Amino acid sequence: MRHLAGAVSVITVGRGDDRSGFTATSVSSLAIDPPSVIVSLNRESSSWAVLQRHRSFCVNVLAHDQKHIADNFAGRGGIKGLERYRDAEWQELVTGTSALKNALTVLDCELDEAVERHSHGILIGRVRAVTLRTEAEPLLYWHGAYRHITAPIVSA
């Protein structure tokens, strides 16, 4: 799976002092009608229980200058729970979940369904609100390291 490049996202769950979150590259578009996404979450994660209580999550697709946020939510240095939200600005959107200000893309989602398979839950989220940062490039993860696009985008 190290050869599968992916956009780096931080998935936030919960509200107030009952918040957690995790870094993920396992985010995918599901449908346009209704707008929905799929996210994979390990059921042993602290975020699983918080998600079950609040039934919403936010996909914060990170920009190339937000690697430190990916590291915080990956738990690097032993960072857990609310501590993961440090070093960034957050705002509350439609579902009440925290959204990262200046993320490349923010998808605020209601949990439609959580399909439990093996060690993970496949979260199906109905998108309730979207915000965009158009002038930034995405943060990518490939072959065990963060990357970003360096070549100019050529229009066809």
Residue, then its C-alpha position, 0 to 999 in steps of 0.5 A: m500500500r506504500h505505492l498508493a499515493g493519497a491526499v492527507s486528511v485530518i478527520t475530526v470527530g466530536r464537539g467541545d471537550d469530547r473531541s478526537g481525530f485522526t490522520a487518514t489517506s483512506v478518504s474517497s468520494l462515494a456519490i454526488d446525489p446525495p453528496s457523500v464520502i467514504v472514510s476508513l477508521n480503525r475501531e480500536s481508535s479513540s475516535w471510534a467511540v466519539l464518532q458513535r456518540h456524536r454521529s458526525f465527522c469532518v474531512n479536512v483535506l490538508a494543504h502542503d503547508q499543514k504537515h504539522i497538523a497531520d503529525n499531531f493527528a497521527g499522534r506523533g510524539g504521543i499527542k492524544g485527544l484534545e491536544r491534537y487540536r493545538d497549533a491550528e485554528w478551528q471553527e464549528l460548521v453545520t454539524g458542530t464538528s471542528a473544521l480546520k481554518n485554511a484547510l485545502t478542502v473541508l467536508d462537514c459530514e453527518l454519519d449516514e452509516a458505519v459498516e463494520r468490517h474486520s478491524h475497521g469501520i467504513l464510514i459513509g458520510r453525507v456532506r452537509a457543508v463544504t469550504l475551499r482554499t483555492e490558492a493552495e496545493p494538497l499535502l500528499y503521502w506516498h511511499g512512507a513520506y509526505r509529498h506535495i505537487t511541484a510541477p505546474i498544472v497544465s490545462a488541456 
